Amino acid sequence: MDWLETLRRSFLDWESMAAILPNMIMVGLKNTLILAAASTLLGTVIGMVLAVMGISENRALKLMARVYTDIFRGLPAIVTILLIGQGFARVGRELFGPSPYPLGILALSLIAGAYIGEIFRSGIQSVERGQMDACRTLGLTYHQGMRLVVIPQGIRRVLPALVNQFIGNVKDSSLVYFLGLLSSERELFRVGQDQAVLTGNLSPLLLAGIFYLIITVPLTHLVNHIDRRLREGKRIAVATSGLAELDEIDSAVAREAARPAEQASPSKQYKGGSIKVRGLDMFYGDHQVLRGVDLSVAPGTVTCLIGPSGSGKSTLLRCLNRLVDGRSGDILLDGRSIYQEKPDTVRRRVGMVFQHFNLFPDRTALDNLTLALRKVRGLSTAEAKRVAEARLAEVGLLERKDFRPANLSGGQQQRVAIARALAMEPEVMLFDEVTSALDPELVKGVLNLMADLGRRGMTMVVVTHEMAFARKVADQVVFMDEGRVIEAGSPGAIFDDPQSARLKRFLAEVL
Ligand SMILES: Nc1ncnc2c1ncn2[C@@H]1O[C@H](COP(=O)(O)OP(=O)(O)OP(=O)(O)O)[C@@H](O)[C@H]1O
């Protein structure tokens, strides 16, 4: 068993390990951690800049980010370290003194930046488009939306990948040894290697390897934990059935109705605005989606838009709050063209609720409401909280104000979204197929809430496939097809006495 003894002497020479242990911890471990942490930090800053350049509209910035990323991701790390460490050695000496250590950090950072930039960019781009739509409809500017909602969500999504990058930097830090570090600056690998040369066996290198594992293995598990947690969220056990939700909302609506007039919340009776659309044409590129649309919506009335898929209903709705703009024609809000106002101002006056709720997933129900109250309406934190709680109470969800969207049912999420839009005190509310993504028993709760809003004088334009709702609640039903308004009238006229062949066919399909 000679070979076993040789192996033991080569790798498990306890004496040479013990001799180097203090140096390994005090010098090697310390320097490895400094190199990895500093390069991850600096790499994160570089990565953020690259990500912002990469998603910007500016083609030159995009190209610069692309070229940088291709170069520093494509080159082997050791080539970059030697090129930077030796190529800029003179400048480095003038700037940082004789030690090549800072240049080593710089080289590692430049490499890490390329990877981290890609991580951030894909994280930010993976945030659903609906999040920015939600920000815009609440009156937040594009930059506020990016800064407060989209970028934080993107970064949170890529946290595990960032920890992985740190692990990569821990390992890459061993390459800095090629720059010839001073003895006090040597990292784990170099300390182990020096001692290995001195003792003629590999035990010190094995010890260095063990230290690398001590750093990286727990981090790998931490990454997996964060990843699981971000994917699944912290679950709160809440047992509510769809039917219990109906009680929740019915009692909230009844409470509002029973409240004496003098105690009524300011929103109890809404003062809705009027809308007039005149000859509106709208294109997506060359594709004409709206063709000379005319529409009049009286204050405090409910208009339901119905029609086949692709007929332009959602697009018309998005024109009303300037999420998209028409090419010609005009839209008047309370008699004044919305094109004469800033889009953000129009959006504050015209609230919108979406099919997929578009709640901010990493904020509680309450915070979903307070964000725009503070940033757009400029309320203090305490005042915003008061308004938000009042609106959540109106939709029967005050008790769930501290829940995140993932812990609410679809119906509850949609009611939070309605409360969020109402909190901005809009004059008009737009609803875009808001019950289409809900389980059947949850639809009624949301429709009840909308019917209640209509009764309280809110001007509403509702894209819906719920014909029973349109018949019962609408003051006006508008049938669209191929980007045109084909017929408009009272529910009775549209459903019981359709004039055009197209509407007759549509009703025959859906009723
Ligand atoms: N962002 C977009 N870019 C390009 N084309 C679009 C875009 N959004 C919608 N369209 C096109 O515009 C047309 C009208 O779409 P729109 O969503 O307004 O119809 P809709 O009546 O609301 O349909 P649905 O009931 O299916 O939502 C469709 O042909 C659609 O493919």
The ligand as an SDF file (V2000), in Angstrom:
LIG
                    3D

 31 33  0  0  0  0  0  0  0  0999 V2000
  -49.2510   46.4940  -29.1550 N   0  0  0  0  0  0  0  0  0  0  0  0
  -49.7470   46.1190  -30.3400 C   0  0  0  0  0  0  0  0  0  0  0  0
  -48.9740   46.1170  -31.4280 N   0  0  0  0  0  0  0  0  0  0  0  0
  -49.4630   45.7650  -32.6390 C   0  0  0  0  0  0  0  0  0  0  0  0
  -50.7360   45.4010  -32.8690 N   0  0  0  0  0  0  0  0  0  0  0  0
  -51.5660   45.3700  -31.8110 C   0  0  0  0  0  0  0  0  0  0  0  0
  -51.1170   45.7160  -30.4940 C   0  0  0  0  0  0  0  0  0  0  0  0
  -52.1650   45.6020  -29.6560 N   0  0  0  0  0  0  0  0  0  0  0  0
  -53.2110   45.1880  -30.3960 C   0  0  0  0  0  0  0  0  0  0  0  0
  -52.8510   45.0540  -31.6860 N   0  0  0  0  0  0  0  0  0  0  0  0
  -53.7270   44.6550  -32.8060 C   0  0  0  0  0  0  0  0  0  0  0  0
  -54.7900   45.5840  -32.8570 O   0  0  0  0  0  0  0  0  0  0  0  0
  -55.9930   44.9410  -33.1700 C   0  0  0  0  0  0  0  0  0  0  0  0
  -57.0370   45.2880  -32.1200 C   0  0  0  0  0  0  0  0  0  0  0  0
  -56.6450   44.7560  -30.8880 O   0  0  0  0  0  0  0  0  0  0  0  0
  -57.4280   45.0230  -29.5500 P   0  0  0  0  0  0  0  0  0  0  0  0
  -56.6920   44.3270  -28.4440 O   0  0  0  0  0  0  0  0  0  0  0  0
  -57.6930   46.4580  -29.4010 O   0  0  0  0  0  0  0  0  0  0  0  0
  -58.7970   44.2650  -29.8580 O   0  0  0  0  0  0  0  0  0  0  0  0
  -59.9170   43.8030  -28.8440 P   0  0  0  0  0  0  0  0  0  0  0  0
  -61.2040   44.0500  -29.5190 O   0  0  0  0  0  0  0  0  0  0  0  0
  -59.7240   44.4220  -27.5150 O   0  0  0  0  0  0  0  0  0  0  0  0
  -59.6430   42.2440  -28.7920 O   0  0  0  0  0  0  0  0  0  0  0  0
  -59.7130   41.2470  -27.5310 P   0  0  0  0  0  0  0  0  0  0  0  0
  -61.1600   41.1260  -27.1640 O   0  0  0  0  0  0  0  0  0  0  0  0
  -59.1590   39.9660  -28.1060 O   0  0  0  0  0  0  0  0  0  0  0  0
  -58.8430   41.8400  -26.4860 O   0  0  0  0  0  0  0  0  0  0  0  0
  -55.7000   43.4620  -33.2590 C   0  0  0  0  0  0  0  0  0  0  0  0
  -55.5460   43.1320  -34.6140 O   0  0  0  0  0  0  0  0  0  0  0  0
  -54.3960   43.3090  -32.5370 C   0  0  0  0  0  0  0  0  0  0  0  0
  -53.6550   42.2620  -33.0930 O   0  0  0  0  0  0  0  0  0  0  0  0
  1  2  1  0
  2  3  1  0
  2  7  2  0
  3  4  2  0
  4  5  1  0
  5  6  2  0
  6  7  1  0
  6 10  1  0
  7  8  1  0
  8  9  2  0
  9 10  1  0
 10 11  1  0
 11 12  1  0
 11 30  1  0
 12 13  1  0
 13 14  1  0
 13 28  1  0
 14 15  1  0
 15 16  1  0
 16 17  2  0
 16 18  1  0
 16 19  1  0
 19 20  1  0
 20 21  2  0
 20 22  1  0
 20 23  1  0
 23 24  1  0
 24 25  2  0
 24 26  1  0
 24 27  1  0
 28 29  1  0
 28 30  1  0
 30 31  1  0
M  END
$$$$
